[in-house]
Amino acid sequence: MITNIKELLQNTQLQQQVKAAANLADVIKLITTAGVQKGHSFTQESIAQVVGGLILEERELSEADLLAVAGGLRASSITGSILSCC
């Protein structure tokens, strides 16, 4: 599944949408929708697990990142990590 997500994130339009997303939940919805459009059967839960793994591979989460994920604050640093993985 991670390969499929990385392929989706090669799309410039999706990259722009992810960068503009208000929070991680919006990023997950964008990736889920893009996946469905390409014939993948991703769930938001499975995307969240993969995205969480990608973020942890990139770096450890700071306290601010954890608060952003938990509280739904703007997560531009997190979305940047998602895009930088691909």
NORTAPE-V337809 format. One line per field, one symbol per residue. ss: DSSP state (h for helix, s for strand, l for the rest). A space follows every 50 residues. Layout:
ss=???
//
This chain:
ss=lhhhhhhhlllhhhhhhhhhlllhhhhhhhhhhhhhhllllllhhhhhhh hhhhhhhhllllhhhhhhhhhllllhhhhhhhhhll
//
